[in-house]
């Protein structure tokens, strides 16, 4: 039975390039959402509305976990 890494290393370079592009686009999108959550949380905290701070933290932490999971699927460098 083939593992994910072995199958990925045997894939055509165009497939790994497409996979890497899709993952990088998702990571950029997720980091953009995290920046927006940070901006929203800080803006509301400065207006003494602290009700959004905890949900923004939970959302940002969830996106961080997703991003760390996506990093596993990035193709390794060919030797």
N, CA, C and O atoms as CSV, one atom per row, in Angstrom:
chain,resi,resn,atom,element,x,y,z
A,1,UNK,N,N,0.839,-1.175,0.000
A,1,UNK,CA,C,0.000,0.000,0.000
A,1,UNK,C,C,0.891,1.247,0.000
A,1,UNK,O,O,1.891,1.303,0.716
A,2,UNK,N,N,0.531,2.210,-0.781
A,2,UNK,CA,C,1.316,3.421,-0.933
A,2,UNK,C,C,0.916,4.455,0.124
A,2,UNK,O,O,-0.260,4.602,0.457
A,3,UNK,N,N,1.908,5.154,0.632
A,3,UNK,CA,C,1.628,6.231,1.569
A,3,UNK,C,C,1.455,7.530,0.795
A,3,UNK,O,O,1.757,7.599,-0.396
A,4,UNK,N,N,0.969,8.551,1.480
A,4,UNK,CA,C,0.752,9.842,0.835
A,4,UNK,C,C,2.058,10.417,0.311
A,4,UNK,O,O,2.110,10.902,-0.820
A,5,UNK,N,N,3.110,10.371,1.114
A,5,UNK,CA,C,4.399,10.955,0.709
A,5,UNK,C,C,5.002,10.207,-0.473
A,5,UNK,O,O,5.564,10.836,-1.370
A,6,UNK,N,N,4.901,8.884,-0.498
A,6,UNK,CA,C,5.462,8.122,-1.606
A,6,UNK,C,C,4.697,8.426,-2.892
A,6,UNK,O,O,5.302,8.594,-3.950
A,7,UNK,N,N,3.383,8.495,-2.804
A,7,UNK,CA,C,2.578,8.815,-3.984
A,7,UNK,C,C,2.866,10.223,-4.474
A,7,UNK,O,O,2.891,10.480,-5.678
A,8,UNK,N,N,3.083,11.127,-3.541
A,8,UNK,CA,C,3.376,12.503,-3.916
A,8,UNK,C,C,4.739,12.610,-4.585
A,8,UNK,O,O,4.899,13.382,-5.530
A,9,UNK,N,N,5.710,11.858,-4.119
A,9,UNK,CA,C,7.045,11.928,-4.714
A,9,UNK,C,C,7.075,11.287,-6.098
A,9,UNK,O,O,7.930,11.628,-6.915
A,10,UNK,N,N,6.150,10.359,-6.373
A,10,UNK,CA,C,6.104,9.707,-7.672
A,10,UNK,C,C,5.197,10.430,-8.664
A,10,UNK,O,O,5.135,10.047,-9.832
A,11,UNK,N,N,4.496,11.465,-8.216
A,11,UNK,CA,C,3.573,12.184,-9.087
A,11,UNK,C,C,4.337,13.027,-10.100
A,11,UNK,O,O,5.505,13.364,-9.902
A,12,UNK,N,N,3.661,13.353,-11.172
A,12,UNK,CA,C,4.236,14.205,-12.209
A,12,UNK,C,C,4.488,15.601,-11.633
A,12,UNK,O,O,3.698,16.068,-10.813
A,13,UNK,N,N,5.568,16.279,-12.042
A,13,UNK,CA,C,5.870,17.617,-11.491
A,13,UNK,C,C,4.741,18.627,-11.685
A,13,UNK,O,O,4.577,19.523,-10.857
A,14,UNK,N,N,3.959,18.505,-12.758
A,14,UNK,CA,C,2.837,19.434,-12.949
A,14,UNK,C,C,1.770,19.255,-11.875
A,14,UNK,O,O,1.149,20.226,-11.444
A,15,UNK,N,N,1.562,18.026,-11.449
A,15,UNK,CA,C,0.564,17.767,-10.406
A,15,UNK,C,C,1.020,18.333,-9.071
A,15,UNK,O,O,0.221,18.911,-8.335
A,16,UNK,N,N,2.297,18.169,-8.756
A,16,UNK,CA,C,2.784,18.709,-7.483
A,16,UNK,C,C,2.803,20.231,-7.525
A,16,UNK,O,O,2.585,20.886,-6.506
A,17,UNK,N,N,3.064,20.792,-8.697
A,17,UNK,CA,C,3.045,22.247,-8.826
A,17,UNK,C,C,1.631,22.790,-8.623
A,17,UNK,O,O,1.446,23.815,-7.966
A,18,UNK,N,N,0.649,22.112,-9.178
A,18,UNK,CA,C,-0.747,22.518,-9.011
A,18,UNK,C,C,-1.175,22.381,-7.557
A,18,UNK,O,O,-1.874,23.244,-7.027
A,19,UNK,N,N,-0.758,21.302,-6.918
A,19,UNK,CA,C,-1.075,21.096,-5.511
A,19,UNK,C,C,-0.456,22.194,-4.646
A,19,UNK,O,O,-1.109,22.731,-3.750
A,20,UNK,N,N,0.805,22.522,-4.920
A,20,UNK,CA,C,1.465,23.547,-4.135
A,20,UNK,C,C,0.809,24.912,-4.347
A,20,UNK,O,O,0.657,25.670,-3.389
A,21,UNK,N,N,0.422,25.237,-5.562
A,21,UNK,CA,C,-0.245,26.501,-5.841
A,21,UNK,C,C,-1.565,26.590,-5.085
A,21,UNK,O,O,-1.867,27.626,-4.492
A,22,UNK,N,N,-2.355,25.519,-5.098
A,22,UNK,CA,C,-3.641,25.529,-4.403
A,22,UNK,C,C,-3.451,25.705,-2.897
A,22,UNK,O,O,-4.199,26.449,-2.263
A,23,UNK,N,N,-2.466,25.031,-2.328
A,23,UNK,CA,C,-2.224,25.145,-0.884
A,23,UNK,C,C,-1.746,26.534,-0.516
A,23,UNK,O,O,-2.173,27.087,0.497
A,24,UNK,N,N,-0.863,27.108,-1.325
A,24,UNK,CA,C,-0.362,28.452,-1.046
A,24,UNK,C,C,-1.493,29.484,-1.140
A,24,UNK,O,O,-1.551,30.412,-0.334
A,25,UNK,N,N,-2.385,29.326,-2.112
A,25,UNK,CA,C,-3.527,30.245,-2.224
A,25,UNK,C,C,-4.426,30.121,-0.998
A,25,UNK,O,O,-4.883,31.135,-0.470
A,26,UNK,N,N,-4.689,28.901,-0.536
A,26,UNK,CA,C,-5.495,28.714,0.679
A,26,UNK,C,C,-4.817,29.319,1.904
A,26,UNK,O,O,-5.480,29.927,2.745
A,27,UNK,N,N,-3.505,29.156,2.006
A,27,UNK,CA,C,-2.784,29.733,3.143
A,27,UNK,C,C,-2.854,31.254,3.123
A,27,UNK,O,O,-3.053,31.882,4.163
A,28,UNK,N,N,-2.692,31.850,1.946
A,28,UNK,CA,C,-2.774,33.310,1.840
A,28,UNK,C,C,-4.175,33.795,2.197
A,28,UNK,O,O,-4.328,34.801,2.889
A,29,UNK,N,N,-5.196,33.082,1.726
A,29,UNK,CA,C,-6.569,33.446,2.061
A,29,UNK,C,C,-6.815,33.350,3.567
A,29,UNK,O,O,-7.425,34.242,4.156
A,30,UNK,N,N,-6.347,32.280,4.181
A,30,UNK,CA,C,-6.538,32.104,5.625
A,30,UNK,C,C,-5.790,33.153,6.435
A,30,UNK,O,O,-6.310,33.646,7.436
A,31,UNK,N,N,-4.582,33.499,6.017
A,31,UNK,CA,C,-3.830,34.537,6.739
A,31,UNK,C,C,-4.519,35.890,6.582
A,31,UNK,O,O,-4.519,36.696,7.512
A,32,UNK,N,N,-5.103,36.143,5.418
A,32,UNK,CA,C,-5.856,37.379,5.218
A,32,UNK,C,C,-7.060,37.442,6.156
A,32,UNK,O,O,-7.355,38.492,6.728
A,33,UNK,N,N,-7.744,36.325,6.310
A,33,UNK,CA,C,-8.883,36.279,7.239
A,33,UNK,C,C,-8.404,36.487,8.674
A,33,UNK,O,O,-9.076,37.158,9.457
A,34,UNK,N,N,-7.252,35.920,9.024
A,34,UNK,CA,C,-6.722,36.122,10.374
A,34,UNK,C,C,-6.371,37.585,10.617
A,34,UNK,O,O,-6.616,38.103,11.706
A,35,UNK,N,N,-5.807,38.253,9.628
A,35,UNK,CA,C,-5.494,39.677,9.775
A,35,UNK,C,C,-6.782,40.479,9.951
A,35,UNK,O,O,-6.829,41.413,10.753
A,36,UNK,N,N,-7.825,40.118,9.204
A,36,UNK,CA,C,-9.100,40.798,9.350
A,36,UNK,C,C,-9.676,40.572,10.755
A,36,UNK,O,O,-10.208,41.502,11.361
A,37,UNK,N,N,-9.571,39.349,11.272
A,37,UNK,CA,C,-10.047,39.076,12.633
A,37,UNK,C,C,-9.261,39.866,13.669
A,37,UNK,O,O,-9.837,40.364,14.637
A,38,UNK,N,N,-7.954,39.987,13.477
A,38,UNK,CA,C,-7.136,40.786,14.386
A,38,UNK,C,C,-7.556,42.252,14.352
A,38,UNK,O,O,-7.698,42.889,15.395
A,39,UNK,N,N,-7.752,42.777,13.154
A,39,UNK,CA,C,-8.182,44.166,12.999
A,39,UNK,C,C,-9.540,44.392,13.662
A,39,UNK,O,O,-9.733,45.385,14.364
A,40,UNK,N,N,-10.477,43.472,13.441
A,40,UNK,CA,C,-11.811,43.609,14.032
A,40,UNK,C,C,-11.758,43.529,15.547
A,40,UNK,O,O,-12.401,44.320,16.238
A,41,UNK,N,N,-10.995,42.575,16.067
A,41,UNK,CA,C,-10.883,42.435,17.521
A,41,UNK,C,C,-10.240,43.649,18.175
A,41,UNK,O,O,-10.705,44.119,19.214
A,42,UNK,N,N,-9.170,44.157,17.568
A,42,UNK,CA,C,-8.512,45.334,18.145
A,42,UNK,C,C,-9.375,46.580,18.020
A,42,UNK,O,O,-9.425,47.392,18.944
A,43,UNK,N,N,-10.052,46.740,16.895
A,43,UNK,CA,C,-10.907,47.906,16.708
A,43,UNK,C,C,-12.046,47.918,17.715
A,43,UNK,O,O,-12.368,48.968,18.273
A,44,UNK,N,N,-12.652,46.777,17.951
A,44,UNK,CA,C,-13.730,46.709,18.939
A,44,UNK,C,C,-13.203,46.852,20.363
A,44,UNK,O,O,-13.889,47.422,21.212
A,45,UNK,N,N,-12.018,46.356,20.640
A,45,UNK,CA,C,-11.453,46.503,21.981
A,45,UNK,C,C,-11.141,47.970,22.283
A,45,UNK,O,O,-11.306,48.429,23.414
A,46,UNK,N,N,-10.693,48.693,21.270
A,46,UNK,CA,C,-10.417,50.118,21.476
A,46,UNK,C,C,-11.697,50.920,21.679
A,46,UNK,O,O,-11.662,51.992,22.283
A,47,UNK,N,N,-12.821,50.418,21.185
A,47,UNK,CA,C,-14.109,51.081,21.399
A,47,UNK,C,C,-14.807,50.553,22.648
A,47,UNK,O,O,-15.999,50.792,22.840
A,48,UNK,N,N,-14.072,49.837,23.497
A,48,UNK,CA,C,-14.569,49.282,24.760
A,48,UNK,C,C,-15.708,48.290,24.541
A,48,UNK,O,O,-16.592,48.157,25.388
A,49,UNK,N,N,-15.686,47.598,23.409
A,49,UNK,CA,C,-16.642,46.538,23.117
A,49,UNK,C,C,-15.856,45.236,23.068
A,49,UNK,O,O,-15.405,44.817,22.002
A,50,UNK,N,N,-15.696,44.610,24.200
A,50,UNK,CA,C,-14.828,43.435,24.303
A,50,UNK,C,C,-15.567,42.131,23.991
A,50,UNK,O,O,-14.988,41.055,24.146
A,51,UNK,N,N,-16.799,42.196,23.566
A,51,UNK,CA,C,-17.585,41.002,23.288
A,51,UNK,C,C,-17.108,40.226,22.069
A,51,UNK,O,O,-17.391,39.034,21.954
A,52,UNK,N,N,-16.403,40.866,21.173
A,52,UNK,CA,C,-15.954,40.202,19.953
A,52,UNK,C,C,-14.555,39.606,20.116
A,52,UNK,O,O,-14.119,38.836,19.261
A,53,UNK,N,N,-13.854,39.938,21.176
A,53,UNK,CA,C,-12.454,39.521,21.324
A,53,UNK,C,C,-12.325,37.998,21.434
A,53,UNK,O,O,-11.484,37.406,20.758
A,54,UNK,N,N,-13.125,37.372,22.255
A,54,UNK,CA,C,-13.010,35.924,22.432
A,54,UNK,C,C,-13.426,35.147,21.183
A,54,UNK,O,O,-12.708,34.227,20.793
A,55,UNK,N,N,-14.551,35.470,20.537
A,55,UNK,CA,C,-14.878,34.763,19.287
A,55,UNK,C,C,-13.822,34.979,18.189
A,55,UNK,O,O,-13.550,34.067,17.408
A,56,UNK,N,N,-13.234,36.172,18.127
A,56,UNK,CA,C,-12.180,36.421,17.142
A,56,UNK,C,C,-10.949,35.565,17.453
A,56,UNK,O,O,-10.294,35.057,16.543
A,57,UNK,N,N,-10.643,35.410,18.737
A,57,UNK,CA,C,-9.515,34.570,19.125
A,57,UNK,C,C,-9.771,33.111,18.755
A,57,UNK,O,O,-8.889,32.440,18.218
A,58,UNK,N,N,-10.970,32.625,19.039
A,58,UNK,CA,C,-11.315,31.240,18.715
A,58,UNK,C,C,-11.246,31.012,17.203
A,58,UNK,O,O,-10.708,30.001,16.750
A,59,UNK,N,N,-11.788,31.947,16.428
A,59,UNK,CA,C,-11.737,31.832,14.974
A,59,UNK,C,C,-10.317,31.851,14.439
A,59,UNK,O,O,-9.964,31.062,13.562
A,60,UNK,N,N,-9.503,32.754,14.970
A,60,UNK,CA,C,-8.117,32.856,14.532
A,60,UNK,C,C,-7.326,31.611,14.915
A,60,UNK,O,O,-6.493,31.147,14.137
A,61,UNK,N,N,-7.573,31.070,16.095
A,61,UNK,CA,C,-6.872,29.859,16.524
A,61,UNK,C,C,-7.274,28.659,15.664
A,61,UNK,O,O,-6.443,27.811,15.340
A,62,UNK,N,N,-8.555,28.599,15.299
A,62,UNK,CA,C,-9.021,27.525,14.426
A,62,UNK,C,C,-8.354,27.607,13.057
A,62,UNK,O,O,-7.956,26.587,12.494
A,63,UNK,N,N,-8.235,28.806,12.531
A,63,UNK,CA,C,-7.575,28.992,11.234
A,63,UNK,C,C,-6.093,28.648,11.350
A,63,UNK,O,O,-5.516,28.113,10.402
A,64,UNK,N,N,-5.470,28.938,12.476
A,64,UNK,CA,C,-4.074,28.565,12.687
A,64,UNK,C,C,-3.898,27.049,12.639
A,64,UNK,O,O,-2.955,26.554,12.023
A,65,UNK,N,N,-4.790,26.319,13.278
A,65,UNK,CA,C,-4.732,24.851,13.252
A,65,UNK,C,C,-4.922,24.335,11.828
A,65,UNK,O,O,-4.231,23.407,11.406
A,66,UNK,N,N,-5.851,24.930,11.089
A,66,UNK,CA,C,-6.070,24.531,9.692
A,66,UNK,C,C,-4.817,24.797,8.865
A,66,UNK,O,O,-4.424,23.954,8.059
A,67,UNK,N,N,-4.186,25.954,9.051
A,67,UNK,CA,C,-2.968,26.289,8.307
A,67,UNK,C,C,-1.836,25.313,8.629
A,67,UNK,O,O,-1.105,24.895,7.731
A,68,UNK,N,N,-1.689,24.953,9.885
A,68,UNK,CA,C,-0.650,23.983,10.249
A,68,UNK,C,C,-0.931,22.630,9.603
A,68,UNK,O,O,-0.002,21.935,9.190
A,69,UNK,N,N,-2.204,22.253,9.513
A,69,UNK,CA,C,-2.562,21.015,8.838
A,69,UNK,C,C,-2.287,21.073,7.342
A,69,UNK,O,O,-1.875,20.075,6.751
A,70,UNK,N,N,-2.509,22.221,6.725
A,70,UNK,CA,C,-2.242,22.368,5.295
A,70,UNK,C,C,-0.753,22.298,4.980
A,70,UNK,O,O,-0.373,21.854,3.896
A,71,UNK,N,N,0.082,22.724,5.902
A,71,UNK,CA,C,1.525,22.688,5.657
A,71,UNK,C,C,2.031,21.256,5.478
A,71,UNK,O,O,3.048,21.038,4.819
A,72,UNK,N,N,1.336,20.288,6.055
A,72,UNK,CA,C,1.731,18.890,5.888
A,72,UNK,C,C,1.637,18.459,4.427
A,72,UNK,O,O,2.441,17.646,3.970
A,73,UNK,N,N,0.677,18.989,3.701
A,73,UNK,CA,C,0.430,18.560,2.330
A,73,UNK,C,C,1.291,19.272,1.290
A,73,UNK,O,O,1.187,18.967,0.102
A,74,UNK,N,N,2.132,20.207,1.705
A,74,UNK,CA,C,3.033,20.839,0.746
A,74,UNK,C,C,4.029,19.805,0.237
A,74,UNK,O,O,4.580,19.040,1.029
A,75,UNK,N,N,4.267,19.769,-1.070
A,75,UNK,CA,C,5.225,18.801,-1.612
A,75,UNK,C,C,6.644,19.078,-1.116
A,75,UNK,O,O,7.047,20.229,-0.947
A,76,UNK,N,N,7.382,18.009,-0.890
A,76,UNK,CA,C,8.777,18.161,-0.494
A,76,UNK,C,C,9.639,18.421,-1.716
A,76,UNK,O,O,9.234,18.154,-2.847
A,77,UNK,N,N,10.816,18.939,-1.477
A,77,UNK,CA,C,11.733,19.249,-2.570
A,77,UNK,C,C,12.236,17.961,-3.192
A,77,UNK,O,O,12.532,16.992,-2.492
A,78,UNK,N,N,12.330,17.958,-4.511
A,78,UNK,CA,C,12.855,16.773,-5.217
A,78,UNK,C,C,14.358,16.740,-5.109
A,78,UNK,O,O,15.019,17.779,-5.089
A,79,UNK,N,N,14.900,15.519,-5.038
A,79,UNK,CA,C,16.349,15.369,-4.918
A,79,UNK,C,C,16.973,15.055,-6.241
A,79,UNK,O,O,18.190,14.895,-6.327
